[in-house]
Every structure is written in structure tokens, then in C-alpha cells.
Amino acid sequence: MAHRVYNFAPGPAMLPIAVMERAQAEFLDFQGLGASVVEISHRSKEFEALVDETDALLREAMTIPANYRILYVHGGASMQFAAVPLNLIGRVPSRRALYADTGNFAGRAIAEARRYGEICIAASSAATNHDRIPEIDPAALEGEAAYFHLTSNNTLYGTRWNDFPDTGEVPLVADATSDILSRTLDVSRFGVLYAGAQKNLGTSGVAVVLIREDLLDHADPQTPNLLNYETYARDHSLTNTPNTFSIYMIRLVLEWLAAQGGVAAMQCVNEEKARLLYERIDRSGFYAGYAQPAHRSASNVTFNLTTPELLQRFLDEALREDLYALKGHRALGGVRASLYNAMPLEGVRALIDFMDAFEQRNG
Ligand SMILES: Cc1ncc(COP(=O)(O)O)c(C=O)c1O
């Protein structure tokens, strides 16, 4: 058995061992073809069937309504920061779109969108360094808007939207990269929901995009063909050679997820993992949680220690105990424990035991 750590990385992140063993076992010979899944044509009937199966598994896992299309788009989640305005902002003559600024990735989405239209910040947590989900400015919702973009879980700061805003006729667009498949989301509340694959879906380089069919046909004329949602929908994401390995991994992860009882079962475990860890953080003044309690993420748990020296000692000693990649993002510092679907409860228990012992030695 290979040496394995509990991997708290924010992404690319821990994947289920069963998934990686399966990929390893069938890597040289996919479905008896005598060739690997990365060696066969994306137009072969075997690969097209794999895309169909992946769609069906995702549709089942997320209860995706029939009037939504599933796209596998090149370039990860950040490419969607451009694809969303390119495909949607021309829906209204004013080219106005609303964004919630909840830090980092939300900010990057805003910066990219500003190249294409008039971006209105309808809510911002900048004043409190993104430690919470901000209130929406009702005035921003007046007037036409092509869409309202938010980041359903903020990977860096460890906050998440628990209630999504009612934007009326304005389609809600969500970057769900760090919470897709970790909790039930009502897809019908969103016009577009997208996620980079490298956390709960599989490996990096591809984004899964769910889009309501009526939003498909609004791309700006200069939109690159390979960023045009209509193109992906028409060609079943096989316009050119896709990231075949990533799509294959998504299918394996979805099969694993179904065997665990699906998203609802996963959500129960995830909420328990987060509850235990936040409870440990709050138990004494030794550790300080970052996010406001009402807006805490179950995917990314952020906290700090009282001095930089203590923080460094914490990270060094944790690593020696096989608790890997706990260092917070450079923009925030501190500790970040990412608890995506593949992180077992035992991993969180091991972290909590370490935190107890570390406090005893240093408190
Ligand atoms: C919420 C969120 N959006 C976007 C991204 C960027 O993803 P990618 O590196 O696939 O572009 C990340 C990556 O961690 C993320 O957490």
C-alpha cells in the first residue's frame, strides 16, 4: 500500500482512493479495447458512451432538470470568468451584469467581466476582508441585468452562501467550484452553474457547466468557438479533442458518489466533518476561526493561531503527522483545511486530535 497522507489541499484536492485504484487498474486496457482511455479517439463509440454515462450520472446526482444542458468546457473554472460574459452579457442592450464580490475568485471573475460590459457590484464583503457573505444592495437589482454572478463557496476565505438571492427574472450564475456535489443545490434556481473539476468532480483542466437551454443562444459574435456554450451543446462537448482523461475521471468520481448514497448522503458527512472541526476551533481561545459563524463553509475551514511562529510550528508538526497542505492561502495566511467529499471523517478526527495535542503542548 502506497504511503498516503490526509490531504487538506484546496485543489487539486484529495480524490477517493477507490477512484484512483480503478483508474490505475484499467489504465492500460479500457473496456477490453487493449488501449488506454487516453489513447482512444474522442469520437470512438466507447468515448461517446462515456460522455453519455457521465451526463446521466451527473443529472441523477444533482437532479438536473431536463431543460438544462451539461457541457464540459476547456480551461477550468477561470476560463468561465470570460465565457459567462461572452455568452450572456449581450442578452441586454445595456450589457449590464451584477456581481457579488466575496473575494479572490469572485474578484477575478469581476475583473474579467469588466472587459465585456458594465459590471455592477451588487454586494461586497471587501470592507470586512471577506469574512462573511454580504447583504445585497436592493438598488442594484433595479433595472435590467443580463445575469447575477456569485461564488457559492469561497475557497480562500472559507465562507459560503446558505441562501441564494431571489433575482427575479435575472438569471443567477454560480461559480460552484468548491462546493459542487458537496451539498444539495437546487439547479433550477440557477441559469448557469459551473465548476472546475479539481475538487469534488475529478482532475483539473475542465469545467462542468450546467446551463438552462433558453440561455444558450446569446453569445457575442466575437466569442471564440471553443468558449461558445452553443457550440459545446451542439457538439456534446466534442467539438475538438477534449480533456478525455478528466472527463473519464469525472465519470469514476460520479460512480463512487452514487455508491456513497449520492449528494444528500455526502452532505450529511460533510456537515458532520465541518461541525466537529468548527466545534474544536471554538472550544478555547487558542485557535481563532476566520469566517463569521453564520457564513462558515463546510468545504474550506479557515482559522489562525496567535503568532506567526506558532502557526509555522503548527504546520510543520502537522505535516510530520501526515496532515498535509494545511497552509492558508497567501492572501489570508493562517490555516485552511479543505474537507471535500473524498476527505474521510477519520482525516478530520486526526486533525482534531493533533489540534488538541498541539494546544496542550503550547497553550
Ligand atoms: C471558487 C473557485 N473558482 C475558481 C477557481 C479557479 O479554478 P481553475 O484553476 O480551474 O481556473 C477556483 C480554484 O480553486 C475556485 O476555488
PDBQT file of the ligand as one rigid body, heavy atoms in Angstrom, charges set to zero:
ROOT
HETATM    1  C1  LIG A 401     -14.353  29.077  -6.306  1.00  0.00    +0.000 C 
HETATM    2  C2  LIG A 401     -13.263  28.930  -7.318  1.00  0.00    +0.000 A 
HETATM    3  N1  LIG A 401     -13.411  29.482  -8.528  1.00  0.00    +0.000 NA
HETATM    4  C3  LIG A 401     -12.464  29.371  -9.471  1.00  0.00    +0.000 A 
HETATM    5  C4  LIG A 401     -11.298  28.675  -9.245  1.00  0.00    +0.000 A 
HETATM    6  C5  LIG A 401     -10.250  28.596 -10.327  1.00  0.00    +0.000 C 
HETATM    7  O1  LIG A 401     -10.247  27.342 -10.875  1.00  0.00    +0.000 OA
HETATM    8  P1  LIG A 401      -9.274  26.972 -12.098  1.00  0.00    +0.000 P 
HETATM    9  O2  LIG A 401      -7.890  26.909 -11.521  1.00  0.00    +0.000 OA
HETATM   10  O3  LIG A 401      -9.806  25.659 -12.578  1.00  0.00    +0.000 OA
HETATM   11  O4  LIG A 401      -9.380  28.028 -13.117  1.00  0.00    +0.000 OA
HETATM   12  C6  LIG A 401     -11.108  28.054  -8.016  1.00  0.00    +0.000 A 
HETATM   13  C7  LIG A 401      -9.874  27.299  -7.757  1.00  0.00    +0.000 C 
HETATM   14  O5  LIG A 401      -9.540  26.956  -6.650  1.00  0.00    +0.000 OA
HETATM   15  C8  LIG A 401     -12.107  28.205  -7.019  1.00  0.00    +0.000 A 
HETATM   16  O6  LIG A 401     -11.961  27.657  -5.812  1.00  0.00    +0.000 OA
ENDROOT
TORSDOF 0
